[in-house]
Amino acid sequence: MITESTLLENRYFDSVFLMRVSKRLSEQPGINYAALIMGTPKNIQILADAGYDGIDGLGASSNDLVVSLKADSS
């Protein structure tokens, strides 16, 4: 399994929109889990608890979009 996260600085989106996009991405073949969140400390902690190693090192702020995926390796 591949786990990857990326940070898009100063990209604010409404949480309802992000939940909808996360759900649609998670339904795609090969994607086990998708999370699109704003980089608040609480959201970053949720991803860290879910096994996204190194997520704390992104240096996200509350106005940053964090995109995290867990996908099949093949």
VMD Tcl script that builds the backbone (N, CA, C; Angstrom):
set m [mol new atoms 222]
animate dup $m
set s [atomselect $m all]
$s set {name element resname resid chain x y z} {
  {N N MET 1 A 0.833 -1.171 0.000}
  {CA C MET 1 A 0.000 0.000 0.000}
  {C C MET 1 A 0.883 1.241 0.000}
  {N N ILE 2 A 0.471 2.219 -0.757}
  {CA C ILE 2 A 1.167 3.498 -0.851}
  {C C ILE 2 A 0.385 4.527 -0.041}
  {N N THR 3 A 1.097 5.289 0.767}
  {CA C THR 3 A 0.500 6.382 1.528}
  {C C THR 3 A 1.224 7.658 1.137}
  {N N GLU 4 A 0.469 8.656 0.715}
  {CA C GLU 4 A 1.078 9.902 0.257}
  {C C GLU 4 A 0.227 11.084 0.694}
  {N N SER 5 A 0.894 12.164 1.050}
  {CA C SER 5 A 0.206 13.407 1.418}
  {C C SER 5 A 0.924 14.572 0.767}
  {N N THR 6 A 0.152 15.573 0.398}
  {CA C THR 6 A 0.733 16.783 -0.159}
  {C C THR 6 A -0.002 17.998 0.402}
  {N N LEU 7 A 0.677 19.115 0.381}
  {CA C LEU 7 A 0.163 20.351 0.956}
  {C C LEU 7 A 0.009 21.388 -0.150}
  {N N LEU 8 A -1.149 22.019 -0.207}
  {CA C LEU 8 A -1.390 23.126 -1.130}
  {C C LEU 8 A -1.638 24.366 -0.278}
  {N N GLU 9 A -0.672 25.256 -0.260}
  {CA C GLU 9 A -0.733 26.420 0.627}
  {C C GLU 9 A -1.799 27.418 0.188}
  {N N ASN 10 A -2.429 28.019 1.189}
  {CA C ASN 10 A -3.420 29.078 0.979}
  {C C ASN 10 A -4.512 28.684 -0.009}
  {N N ARG 11 A -5.038 27.481 0.158}
  {CA C ARG 11 A -6.134 26.980 -0.683}
  {C C ARG 11 A -7.281 26.579 0.232}
  {N N TYR 12 A -8.121 27.508 0.569}
  {CA C TYR 12 A -9.229 27.220 1.483}
  {C C TYR 12 A -10.430 26.671 0.720}
  {N N PHE 13 A -11.042 25.609 1.263}
  {CA C PHE 13 A -12.278 25.048 0.729}
  {C C PHE 13 A -13.198 24.712 1.894}
  {N N ASP 14 A -14.480 24.805 1.656}
  {CA C ASP 14 A -15.496 24.458 2.635}
  {C C ASP 14 A -15.407 22.978 2.978}
  {N N SER 15 A -15.631 22.646 4.247}
  {CA C SER 15 A -15.485 21.258 4.697}
  {C C SER 15 A -16.484 20.315 4.032}
  {N N VAL 16 A -17.683 20.773 3.739}
  {CA C VAL 16 A -18.669 19.915 3.071}
  {C C VAL 16 A -18.185 19.555 1.672}
  {N N PHE 17 A -17.644 20.527 0.959}
  {CA C PHE 17 A -17.082 20.264 -0.369}
  {C C PHE 17 A -15.945 19.255 -0.277}
  {N N LEU 18 A -15.059 19.428 0.694}
  {CA C LEU 18 A -13.927 18.515 0.847}
  {C C LEU 18 A -14.380 17.101 1.184}
  {N N MET 19 A -15.417 16.966 1.993}
  {CA C MET 19 A -15.944 15.629 2.306}
  {C C MET 19 A -16.509 14.960 1.059}
  {N N ARG 20 A -17.188 15.715 0.226}
  {CA C ARG 20 A -17.747 15.152 -1.009}
  {C C ARG 20 A -16.643 14.686 -1.950}
  {N N VAL 21 A -15.621 15.506 -2.105}
  {CA C VAL 21 A -14.506 15.128 -2.986}
  {C C VAL 21 A -13.769 13.919 -2.416}
  {N N SER 22 A -13.557 13.890 -1.109}
  {CA C SER 22 A -12.899 12.742 -0.468}
  {C C SER 22 A -13.674 11.459 -0.725}
  {N N LYS 23 A -14.987 11.525 -0.602}
  {CA C LYS 23 A -15.826 10.350 -0.836}
  {C C LYS 23 A -15.706 9.878 -2.281}
  {N N ARG 24 A -15.752 10.810 -3.226}
  {CA C ARG 24 A -15.651 10.444 -4.648}
  {C C ARG 24 A -14.295 9.829 -4.963}
  {N N LEU 25 A -13.237 10.392 -4.408}
  {CA C LEU 25 A -11.904 9.826 -4.631}
  {C C LEU 25 A -11.785 8.436 -4.025}
  {N N SER 26 A -12.342 8.248 -2.836}
  {CA C SER 26 A -12.267 6.948 -2.163}
  {C C SER 26 A -12.994 5.855 -2.932}
  {N N GLU 27 A -13.919 6.227 -3.783}
  {CA C GLU 27 A -14.674 5.264 -4.585}
  {C C GLU 27 A -13.937 4.831 -5.852}
  {N N GLN 28 A -12.814 5.472 -6.152}
  {CA C GLN 28 A -12.071 5.155 -7.368}
  {C C GLN 28 A -11.286 3.858 -7.196}
  {N N PRO 29 A -11.143 3.080 -8.281}
  {CA C PRO 29 A -10.376 1.831 -8.200}
  {C C PRO 29 A -8.942 2.083 -7.725}
  {N N GLY 30 A -8.489 1.267 -6.802}
  {CA C GLY 30 A -7.124 1.353 -6.299}
  {C C GLY 30 A -6.933 2.307 -5.144}
  {N N ILE 31 A -7.919 3.159 -4.881}
  {CA C ILE 31 A -7.825 4.100 -3.767}
  {C C ILE 31 A -8.525 3.482 -2.560}
  {N N ASN 32 A -7.779 3.267 -1.492}
  {CA C ASN 32 A -8.348 2.694 -0.276}
  {C C ASN 32 A -8.933 3.759 0.646}
  {N N TYR 33 A -8.328 4.934 0.645}
  {CA C TYR 33 A -8.771 6.003 1.531}
  {C C TYR 33 A -8.273 7.324 0.978}
  {N N ALA 34 A -9.146 8.308 0.941}
  {CA C ALA 34 A -8.764 9.648 0.501}
  {C C ALA 34 A -9.247 10.647 1.541}
  {N N ALA 35 A -8.394 11.584 1.877}
  {CA C ALA 35 A -8.759 12.635 2.824}
  {C C ALA 35 A -8.299 13.972 2.266}
  {N N LEU 36 A -9.234 14.863 2.081}
  {CA C LEU 36 A -8.937 16.243 1.734}
  {C C LEU 36 A -9.404 17.069 2.917}
  {N N ILE 37 A -8.469 17.713 3.574}
  {CA C ILE 37 A -8.780 18.433 4.808}
  {C C ILE 37 A -8.050 19.765 4.829}
  {N N MET 38 A -8.553 20.671 5.631}
  {CA C MET 38 A -7.816 21.886 5.914}
  {C C MET 38 A -6.780 21.544 6.985}
  {N N GLY 39 A -5.649 22.225 6.949}
  {CA C GLY 39 A -4.510 21.857 7.787}
  {C C GLY 39 A -4.568 22.330 9.223}
  {N N THR 40 A -5.719 22.222 9.849}
  {CA C THR 40 A -5.823 22.596 11.263}
  {C C THR 40 A -5.081 21.571 12.120}
  {N N PRO 41 A -4.619 21.966 13.289}
  {CA C PRO 41 A -3.927 21.004 14.154}
  {C C PRO 41 A -4.762 19.751 14.442}
  {N N LYS 42 A -6.061 19.919 14.678}
  {CA C LYS 42 A -6.925 18.772 14.964}
  {C C LYS 42 A -6.998 17.830 13.761}
  {N N ASN 43 A -7.165 18.371 12.552}
  {CA C ASN 43 A -7.231 17.534 11.352}
  {C C ASN 43 A -5.913 16.811 11.096}
  {N N ILE 44 A -4.804 17.493 11.311}
  {CA C ILE 44 A -3.493 16.864 11.126}
  {C C ILE 44 A -3.326 15.719 12.117}
  {N N GLN 45 A -3.777 15.912 13.348}
  {CA C GLN 45 A -3.690 14.844 14.349}
  {C C GLN 45 A -4.539 13.642 13.951}
  {N N ILE 46 A -5.709 13.880 13.375}
  {CA C ILE 46 A -6.565 12.780 12.911}
  {C C ILE 46 A -5.837 11.957 11.852}
  {N N LEU 47 A -5.176 12.618 10.908}
  {CA C LEU 47 A -4.424 11.887 9.881}
  {C C LEU 47 A -3.238 11.144 10.482}
  {N N ALA 48 A -2.555 11.759 11.420}
  {CA C ALA 48 A -1.428 11.083 12.072}
  {C C ALA 48 A -1.913 9.831 12.794}
  {N N ASP 49 A -3.043 9.932 13.465}
  {CA C ASP 49 A -3.618 8.777 14.161}
  {C C ASP 49 A -4.070 7.692 13.192}
  {N N ALA 50 A -4.397 8.085 11.952}
  {CA C ALA 50 A -4.837 7.131 10.929}
  {C C ALA 50 A -3.661 6.470 10.212}
  {N N GLY 51 A -2.432 6.813 10.623}
  {CA C GLY 51 A -1.271 6.137 10.061}
  {C C GLY 51 A -0.544 6.876 8.964}
  {N N TYR 52 A -0.821 8.152 8.788}
  {CA C TYR 52 A -0.087 8.937 7.799}
  {C C TYR 52 A 1.200 9.444 8.443}
  {N N ASP 53 A 2.259 8.663 8.331}
  {CA C ASP 53 A 3.545 9.026 8.918}
  {C C ASP 53 A 4.094 10.281 8.249}
  {N N GLY 54 A 4.667 11.161 9.035}
  {CA C GLY 54 A 5.289 12.368 8.511}
  {C C GLY 54 A 4.326 13.495 8.219}
  {N N ILE 55 A 3.047 13.301 8.492}
  {CA C ILE 55 A 2.061 14.341 8.207}
  {C C ILE 55 A 2.340 15.601 9.024}
  {N N ASP 56 A 2.882 15.435 10.222}
  {CA C ASP 56 A 3.206 16.592 11.063}
  {C C ASP 56 A 4.291 17.454 10.431}
  {N N GLY 57 A 5.153 16.845 9.636}
  {CA C GLY 57 A 6.259 17.557 9.021}
  {C C GLY 57 A 5.877 18.425 7.839}
  {N N LEU 58 A 4.630 18.391 7.415}
  {CA C LEU 58 A 4.213 19.219 6.283}
  {C C LEU 58 A 4.182 20.700 6.629}
  {N N GLY 59 A 4.016 21.013 7.894}
  {CA C GLY 59 A 3.962 22.413 8.306}
  {C C GLY 59 A 2.693 23.114 7.859}
  {N N ALA 60 A 1.583 22.396 7.865}
  {CA C ALA 60 A 0.315 22.945 7.389}
  {C C ALA 60 A -0.257 23.968 8.363}
  {N N SER 61 A -0.953 24.950 7.794}
  {CA C SER 61 A -1.693 25.913 8.607}
  {C C SER 61 A -3.182 25.748 8.314}
  {N N SER 62 A -3.994 26.454 9.037}
  {CA C SER 62 A -5.447 26.328 8.901}
  {C C SER 62 A -5.967 26.760 7.534}
  {N N ASN 63 A -5.188 27.533 6.783}
  {CA C ASN 63 A -5.594 27.974 5.446}
  {C C ASN 63 A -5.031 27.102 4.335}
  {N N ASP 64 A -4.356 26.020 4.686}
  {CA C ASP 64 A -3.741 25.135 3.695}
  {C C ASP 64 A -4.589 23.889 3.485}
  {N N LEU 65 A -4.639 23.425 2.249}
  {CA C LEU 65 A -5.338 22.191 1.916}
  {C C LEU 65 A -4.349 21.037 1.979}
  {N N VAL 66 A -4.718 19.974 2.667}
  {CA C VAL 66 A -3.904 18.765 2.744}
  {C C VAL 66 A -4.658 17.661 2.009}
  {N N VAL 67 A -3.983 17.039 1.043}
  {CA C VAL 67 A -4.549 15.926 0.284}
  {C C VAL 67 A -3.759 14.681 0.661}
  {N N SER 68 A -4.445 13.680 1.193}
  {CA C SER 68 A -3.793 12.446 1.634}
  {C C SER 68 A -4.521 11.251 1.032}
  {N N LEU 69 A -3.735 10.315 0.515}
  {CA C LEU 69 A -4.291 9.117 -0.108}
  {C C LEU 69 A -3.599 7.875 0.408}
  {N N LYS 70 A -4.368 6.807 0.522}
  {CA C LYS 70 A -3.831 5.462 0.705}
  {C C LYS 70 A -4.324 4.673 -0.497}
  {N N ALA 71 A -3.382 4.075 -1.230}
  {CA C ALA 71 A -3.744 3.399 -2.470}
  {C C ALA 71 A -3.001 2.085 -2.600}
  {N N ASP 72 A -3.546 1.199 -3.451}
  {CA C ASP 72 A -2.863 -0.047 -3.759}
  {C C ASP 72 A -1.537 0.267 -4.433}
  {N N SER 73 A -0.542 -0.566 -4.203}
  {CA C SER 73 A 0.782 -0.316 -4.770}
  {C C SER 73 A 0.907 -0.786 -6.208}
  {N N SER 74 A -0.060 -1.523 -6.716}
  {CA C SER 74 A 0.056 -1.994 -8.100}
  {C C SER 74 A -0.806 -1.205 -9.045}
}
mol reanalyze $m
mol bondsrecalc $m
mol representation Tube
mol addrep $m
